Amino acid sequence: MSWVGPTNIYLSSSLASYLDKKLIVLLRDGRKLMGILRSFDQFANVVLEGAYERVIVGDIYCDIPLGLYIIREENVVLIGEMNLKKEELPPHMTSVSVAEITMAQKVEREASNLKSTMRRRMKFLDMD
């Protein structure tokens, strides 16, 4: 058994290679945050500088600025480095304001709720 010495300290954590790089962080609730990794700890709590949330609904999107953002490890699903050369979205995507994306999210959520309600009603009718 060998001990990891000070020269190999970064071998114990793969997040060290992402320091000062632009990352995308997928959260447990489905949100996608982007920003520059400034710090992390042994539990994978991370600090993003210049963070923003990218919200996509259909063919529209909005980047909501968050500033300096701390993310608890229990909420992190995936962390990946962003390719700055390929960060552009497809040409059919349209950038909109925060108010417009919030309204689109609300409409999408209501449509989803209606769809699930209809499915439950159909299952109930099939039982008869």
WOJO-V869536 format. One line per field, one symbol per residue. psi: psi as a letter, one per 20 degrees, with the letter a starting at -180 (. if undefined). A space follows every 10 residues. Layout:
psi: ???
//
This chain:
psi: pqporhhkhi hipihhiipk qpqppprhji qoqqapohqr aiikpqppqk qqpoppodjq rpoopibppp pqhiipgqpq ppohhkiqrq hippprrggg hgghgggggh ggggghghgg hghghhh.
//
